[in-house]
Amino acid sequence: MSIMSAFVLYAITWFLTFYIVIMLRPRSQQDVGVIVPGTPAGAPAEENVGRSALIATAFGTAIWLALVAIILSGWITTEDLDFRGILSKDEEVQPLSQ
């Protein structure tokens, strides 16, 4: 796995984790009881983006480390995920006829 592949995998893992974390226990203005004029009652009462980012970083890093360990150890390879047999090593590559 190259450095860029590891970075892309981390970015994807972090953002997916962040989207999950940001929706955990949101408190709406209606739940709090203070509705700001001009906003819907279901709008968030407070923004905890920094806290959500820290939680996503902790869980995302743990998930990323597990994924990197699986990929580098060879437990799962591209051949394991080749359900249609396109990447089969047994077949020889045939040159294109002209």
Buried (B, 14 or more C-beta within 10 A) or exposed (E): EEEEEBEEBBEEBBEEBBEBBBEEEBEEBEEEEEBEEEEEEEEBBEEBEEEBBEBBBEBBBEBBEEBBEEBEEEEEEEEEEEEEEEEEEEEEEEEEEE
